[in-house]
Amino acid sequence: MDPTDKELKEQLASGPFARDGFDDRLRRRIEMNLDRPEQRRSGSRRRRSRAAGALAAAAVLALIFAVWQWGPAGLGGHAGERASKLNNLQSATVPGLTEAYDETIRSAVLIGLRKDVTAPDGRTVSSYRTVLVAPQNNKLEVAAEGSGIVMPYKQTFWKIETTADDGHSDSQSLIAYQAYGSKALTEKPASVVATPRPNLVSERLLFVGNEYVAVAQDAAGGGDGAAPEYLYVKNIKQLASSAGTDYDPSTEPHTAFEDAVAEQPGSSTAAKAEDAAAVGASADGGKTEQWSIARKTGRWTGVSYGADSVTAPVDLNAEREIPTELPERVAPNDSLQWTWDQIRQVEPTATDAFSYNDLLATVVDREIKVYAYKQKDGLSHPLPIELEPNESIIMVLWALNQSESKNYADQWKKKVAEILDYKPQALPSAKS
């Protein structure tokens, strides 16, 4: 056998090549083999067969080289390397991740989004939408989607909307009401829907949990033309009670940070805090009355802004992260199960991520990708949710099918779709 052909075949049999599969020495040998003039035109059939084998080997090498070079740039350009990393991730290297592939998807994720638009008069007008991702026939699908924010609260669901922008008002307020259950409102009072809160320019959501929300409020009457801003965290009933009322920071219902993070909701300290917050707590006892819940990479965190009373506007430039970790009752299921090295092996351009049980959601520039990562090839086939310009995530809540009787993910599919009046688009019928 020609020595050059033999070396080529040994290279093919030895597995992956170093330095992306091609080095200069191997490239030169391939080119020499292709360019070598035929020395024995009247040679035997065996000689022609060897030449054909060398050409085939070169073609295989070229194909391998092309495939390897088509990998994503964020992973060094190696598709094979990225596939290997994803396969490694779908093993016991991630807490809670097993090697049992094709596992039944048990979780659902409820995502709340806020979109900000600048009006012609310079005001910021916000709109909201809710997206529920849940399993259907053991595949992830958008199970419900619609305007407004739908949030679970105890055994019911509440909905948060904004006052109507009818062109006659220069302000916008929030409305919260029970949207499912025996006390659900079938019609919202027209006076609340049509009438924003007096003395308030805008009111917008910054965070939504399953009990608490964080709101930013721009008050009317700023002396220099700018609207003074106030930041409060409220439970959902406090938000509902303020709809349609005259806005006054000194009486605005809210919950101080120290009361929100009380250890046990049923403790005497928490009960007193709840009673005080129900009527609008004032700045006494050194509590952090004005604060908010902001999204940092991979987690929700409490932030304060230097306001020393409920009546003093906040200074957004004085934002300071509160070192106390937010408890489950404030930021539920906020533990990221993946390391950032693992997340970026799945999605190199991820700017944020959320995870729970068997689902992972990564956030890129204009898209959320939801992975059923415990399924075979689940990391390779995410469900994409497109983000509109100036749209941000303000809510990520999870449900789990624990058993046949505690099938919370399935219940969310039914209830949220009913609240949002969502009907999945029918698939086009196959042509006969």
C-alpha positions, 0 to 999 in steps of 0.5 A: 500500500502507498505509504501516504494512503496508509497514513491517511487511513490510520488518521481516520481510524484513530478518532477525533483529530487534534486542533479542529481535525486538521493540521498543516502536515495532514493538509499537505499530505491530502493535497499531495495525494490529490495533485500527484500525477498518475504514474502508470496509466496502464497500471492494474485495477488494484492501483486505480482502486487505491487512488479512489480510496485516497480520494474518498478518504480526503472527501470524508476528512473534508466533510468532518472538517466542515461539520466541525467548523459549523459549530456556534462561535460562542462555544469555540466553533465546535458543534461536536464539542457542544453536543458532547457538553450537552450530553454531559450536562444531561447526566447527574452533574446537575442537582436533581438531574437523573439519567432517566431520559424521556421522563414525563414533564411535571412542571409549568412556568407562568411568566409575566412581562411588562412593555414600556412605550414612550407616549408623544407627551413624554410619559411612559405607558406600560402594558402587560402580558402573561404567558403560561408554558406547560406540558401537552402530550409530554411536550412543552407548549404555550398553554395560555397567553393574554394581556394583563398579569395573572398571578396565583394567590392561595387557592385562587388567581388574581389579575392585575391590569391598568386603567384604560388609555382612552385618550382623555387621561394623562395618567395610568393606574393599576387595578387588581381583582380576584379573577377565579374562584367563588369571589371572582369578579365577572365585571370590573366596576366601570368607575375604576376602569375608566378613572385613574387615581387622582394625583398619580401620573403613572403606576407600574409593576416591577415584580410580581410574586404569589403574594407580594408585588413591587410597584413604582409610582410617579406622583403629580405636582413635581415643582421642577416638572419631573414627577416625584417617584415612590417605590413600595412593596404591597401584598395583592390585597393592598394593591386592590384596595388602593384602586381609584383612591386619591394618591397620597404617599403618607397613607399609601398601603404598603409593607415594610421590608422588615415585615415582609421578611418576617420568619413565619407568616402566622407569628405574632410579629408578622400578624402585627405587621400585617395589621399595620400594613393593612391600613398603611404603615408609616415610617416609624421604628426605623423600618425600610418603608420604601423598597423594591424587588429587582432582578439581578442575574439569576435571582430576585433581591431586595433594593432600597433607595435612601428614602427615610420616610414614606413621604420622601421621593426615592433617589434612583441613583442611590440604589443599594442592594439589601443583603438580607435574602428574600424568603420563599413567601416573597420570592417563591422558588427562586433557587437556580439549580444550574451553575453559570458555566452549565447554563452558558454551555447550553446557551452561550449568550444567556443574560439571565436564567430561571430553573425549577424541578425539570424545567430551565429557562434562559433569557437572551436578547429578545427571547426566552427559551424553556427547556424540558432538560430531563427529557432525552435531547431536551436541551437541544429543543427548547420552546422559544418565547419571543420578547417584544422591544422594551419588554422585561420579565417581572414574574416567573412562578412555577407549578408542579404535578406532584400526584394525581390529586395534586396536579397543580400544573394541570390545574394552572393550564385550565384556570389561566386559559379560562381567565385569559380566554385563551384558545390554542390555534388549531393546527392546519389540516393535512391536505388530502 
